[in-house]
Amino acid sequence: MSQVLNTPPPTAIPADDDLAALAARHGLTVSGARPSLPEYVRQLWARRHFISAFATAKLTAQYSQAKLGQVWQVMTPLLNAAVYYFIFGVLLGTKHGVPDYIPFLVTGVFIWTFTQSSIMAGTRAISGNLGLVRALHFPRAALPISFCLQQLQQLMFSMGALVVILLCFGVPVRVSWLLALPALLLQFSFNAGVSLVMARMGAKTPDIAQLMPFVLRTWMYVSGVMWSIDKLAKKDSLPHLVTVALESNPAAVYIDLMRFALIDSFHAHQLPHHVWALAIGWALVAGVGGFIYFWKAEETYGRG
């Protein structure tokens, strides 16, 4: 005797479009979805106090285990400058023909260190803080920007030592020192943009952090930190294209602007043509471009 099984009719599976409409009707959104660019900027601005506090906390904790503490914020670039002076200035003779070579060198080292440290910290901003990224919801761009702000705060300590060095070597205080403020603002924008680019790349490929010291060291050697680009550019043996590339190098542009602002023996003819236009251009290209590049991968950070 056969038995008839009463099975319920198959339930229709809602289409993706129906599910999307249902979610929209009840105000549901995708978890971790990337906001629009204006909304992302608004969220980032709303967390500006967190960015500032995070940068200050990282700066305070950086040398908390050292006996000299915050003194190392000034001692580290000064010791680097002393080493570069001995190797490049004395042994290789790059100081010849460069007036006020020690202020010239120390300014270059301090300004270069700002860029170098910002980019290195930015490269590890996401990959080195995955616990924070996965635990809290906030615009991820806050991390690389806060690290750049930390390096700017550290530079302020170094600038105090730089002023003392300038005065000790007879460099007078001038109105042109005020030009250091817009130069630093443009450099910060450039550093933050490059840091955002490297933060996205480092989040996907953490091994990039191991490669960056070699890239940055090469960049330093061609940026006129220890030698005068203007003096080298006057040699007829150097191809014009190489000269333009050296003078347009963004790191060299910001270093030269600071030297022009602070050192009275560094004159306008030693600057590349349209130097302020170059500085603004690099700041805009790196700052805006880097921010958009980082924002496009916002929903991927901390996943996988």
Stockholm file with secondary structure:
# STOCKHOLM 1.0

chainA/1-304         MSQVLNTPPPTAIPADDDLAALAARHGLTVSGARPSLPEYVRQLWARRHFISAFATAKLTAQYSQAKLGQVWQVMTPLLNAAVYYFIFGVLLGTKHGVPDYIPFLVTGVFIWTFTQSSIMAGTRAISGNLGLVRALHFPRAALPISFCLQQLQQLMFSMGALVVILLCFGVPVRVSWLLALPALLLQFSFNAGVSLVMARMGAKTPDIAQLMPFVLRTWMYVSGVMWSIDKLAKKDSLPHLVTVALESNPAAVYIDLMRFALIDSFHAHQLPHHVWALAIGWALVAGVGGFIYFWKAEETYGRG
#=GR chainA/1-304 SS CCCCCCCCCCCCCCCHHHHHHHHHHTTCCCTTCCCCHHHHHHHHHHTHHHHHHHHHHHHHHHTTTSTTGGGHHHHHHHHHHHHHIIIIIIISCTTTTCTTHHHHHHHHHHHHHHHHHHHHHHHTTTGGGHHHHHHSCSCTTHHHHHHHHHHHHHHHHHHHHHHHHHHHTTCCCCGGGGGHHHHHHHHHHHHHHHHHHHHHHHHHCTTHHHHHHHHHHHHHHTTTSSSCHHHHHTCTTSCHHHHHHHHHCHHHHHHHHHHHHHCTTSCGGGSCTTHHHHHHHHHHHHHHHHHHHHHTTGGGTTCC
#=GC SS_cons         CCCCCCCCCCCCCCCHHHHHHHHHHTTCCCTTCCCCHHHHHHHHHHTHHHHHHHHHHHHHHHTTTSTTGGGHHHHHHHHHHHHHIIIIIIISCTTTTCTTHHHHHHHHHHHHHHHHHHHHHHHTTTGGGHHHHHHSCSCTTHHHHHHHHHHHHHHHHHHHHHHHHHHHTTCCCCGGGGGHHHHHHHHHHHHHHHHHHHHHHHHHCTTHHHHHHHHHHHHHHTTTSSSCHHHHHTCTTSCHHHHHHHHHCHHHHHHHHHHHHHCTTSCGGGSCTTHHHHHHHHHHHHHHHHHHHHHTTGGGTTCC
//
